[in-house]
Amino acid sequence: MPAKNAKYTYGNGSRKAATASARLYKGKGELTINGKSAADYFCNNKSLIAEVTDPLALVQKQKEFDVTVLVKGGGSAGQVDAIKLAISRALVLEFPEFRPVLKKAGLMKRDPREKERKHYGLRGARKREQFSKR
């Protein structure tokens, strides 16, 4: 955990119902999510951990920054995408020259897809009762 008055760069990200805020500190590459290590938070799921560190890996800054993330809401997939966006935005604030690289990789765009609301008279958003002609 970085010192209380350490300088950091901040970024926000969201996806579906999940919102994340990331802080990048100068350090040696530790990733902390909601006070736990990334391995503990994602139950040692290597693919989710690798996906979260994609923005740092793309610009070869994995070993230069400690990242602390606060994430709320949603499921694991939404949280991973929210964290990726938050880290990408913080990186661009620190190093504006990385923006084209991250943008080309699709890490600077918020995915706007949300769950559609349930509609009156239907079973869900789109599912209907089976049609009966007689």
C-alpha positions as CSV (number, residue, x, y, z in Angstrom):
1,M,0.0,0.0,0.0
2,P,1.4,3.4,-1.0
3,A,2.1,6.1,1.6
4,K,-0.9,8.4,2.5
5,N,0.5,11.5,0.9
6,A,2.0,9.7,-2.2
7,K,1.4,11.3,-5.6
8,Y,-1.0,9.4,-7.8
9,T,-2.9,9.6,-11.1
10,Y,-6.7,9.0,-11.0
11,G,-9.1,7.5,-13.5
12,N,-12.8,6.4,-13.5
13,G,-14.4,3.7,-15.6
14,S,-17.8,2.0,-15.8
15,R,-19.4,-0.9,-17.6
16,K,-23.0,-2.3,-17.2
17,A,-23.7,-1.8,-13.5
18,A,-20.1,-1.7,-12.4
19,T,-18.1,1.5,-11.6
20,A,-14.4,1.6,-10.8
21,S,-11.9,4.2,-9.8
22,A,-8.2,3.5,-10.2
23,R,-5.2,5.2,-8.7
24,L,-1.7,4.8,-10.2
25,Y,1.3,5.2,-7.9
26,K,5.0,4.9,-8.8
27,G,5.9,1.5,-7.5
28,K,6.8,-2.1,-8.5
29,G,3.7,-3.5,-10.1
30,E,1.3,-4.4,-7.3
31,L,-2.4,-4.5,-8.1
32,T,-4.9,-4.1,-5.2
33,I,-8.7,-4.3,-5.7
34,N,-11.0,-3.3,-2.8
35,G,-8.2,-3.8,-0.4
36,K,-7.3,-7.3,-1.6
37,S,-4.7,-8.5,-4.0
38,A,-6.0,-9.1,-7.6
39,A,-5.4,-12.9,-7.2
40,D,-7.6,-13.0,-4.0
41,Y,-10.3,-10.7,-5.4
42,F,-10.7,-12.7,-8.6
43,C,-10.1,-16.1,-6.9
44,N,-6.9,-16.8,-8.8
45,N,-8.6,-16.6,-12.2
46,K,-5.6,-16.0,-14.4
47,S,-7.6,-14.8,-17.4
48,L,-9.4,-12.1,-15.5
49,I,-6.2,-10.9,-13.8
50,A,-4.5,-10.8,-17.2
51,E,-7.4,-8.9,-18.7
52,V,-7.3,-6.3,-15.9
53,T,-3.6,-5.6,-16.5
54,D,-4.0,-5.3,-20.3
55,P,-3.6,-1.5,-20.5
56,L,-0.4,-1.6,-18.5
57,A,1.0,-4.5,-20.5
58,L,0.2,-2.8,-23.8
59,V,2.5,0.2,-22.9
60,Q,5.1,-1.9,-21.0
61,K,4.5,-0.2,-17.6
62,Q,3.5,-3.2,-15.5
63,K,6.5,-3.0,-13.3
64,E,6.5,0.8,-12.9
65,F,3.1,1.4,-11.2
66,D,1.2,0.1,-8.2
67,V,-2.5,0.3,-8.9
68,T,-5.2,0.5,-6.3
69,V,-8.8,0.1,-7.4
70,L,-12.2,0.6,-5.8
71,V,-14.9,-1.2,-7.7
72,K,-18.6,-1.5,-6.9
73,G,-21.7,-3.1,-8.5
74,G,-22.1,-5.5,-11.4
75,G,-20.6,-8.9,-11.9
76,S,-17.0,-10.0,-12.6
77,A,-17.1,-9.3,-16.3
78,G,-18.5,-5.8,-15.9
79,Q,-16.0,-5.1,-13.1
80,V,-13.1,-6.2,-15.2
81,D,-14.1,-3.9,-18.1
82,A,-14.7,-1.0,-15.7
83,I,-11.2,-1.5,-14.1
84,K,-9.6,-1.6,-17.6
85,L,-11.2,1.6,-18.6
86,A,-10.2,3.3,-15.3
87,I,-6.6,2.3,-15.6
88,S,-6.5,3.3,-19.3
89,R,-7.8,6.8,-18.4
90,A,-5.3,7.2,-15.6
91,L,-2.5,6.2,-17.9
92,V,-3.5,8.7,-20.5
93,L,-3.6,11.5,-17.9
94,E,0.0,10.6,-16.9
95,F,1.3,9.9,-20.4
96,P,-0.8,11.6,-23.2
97,E,1.4,10.0,-25.8
98,F,-0.1,6.5,-25.0
99,R,-3.6,7.6,-26.1
100,P,-3.4,6.5,-29.7
101,V,-2.0,3.1,-28.7
102,L,-4.7,2.5,-26.1
103,K,-7.4,3.8,-28.4
104,K,-6.4,1.5,-31.2
105,A,-6.6,-1.5,-28.8
106,G,-10.1,-0.4,-27.9
107,L,-9.3,0.4,-24.2
108,M,-10.4,4.0,-24.2
109,K,-14.0,3.5,-25.2
110,R,-16.8,2.8,-22.7
111,D,-19.1,0.0,-23.8
112,P,-22.6,1.5,-23.8
113,R,-24.6,-1.8,-23.7
114,E,-26.9,-2.0,-20.7
115,K,-29.5,-4.5,-19.6
116,E,-32.9,-3.7,-21.2
117,R,-35.8,-3.1,-18.8
118,K,-38.7,-5.5,-18.4
119,H,-41.8,-4.4,-20.3
120,Y,-45.4,-4.5,-19.2
121,G,-47.3,-7.6,-20.3
122,L,-44.1,-9.6,-21.2
123,R,-42.1,-12.1,-19.2
124,G,-38.9,-10.1,-19.5
125,A,-37.5,-7.5,-21.8
126,R,-38.5,-9.3,-25.0
127,K,-39.9,-12.7,-24.1
128,R,-43.7,-13.1,-24.7
129,E,-46.3,-15.7,-23.9
130,Q,-46.6,-18.4,-26.5
131,F,-49.0,-17.4,-29.2
132,S,-52.2,-19.5,-29.5
133,K,-54.4,-19.1,-32.6
134,R,-57.4,-21.0,-31.1
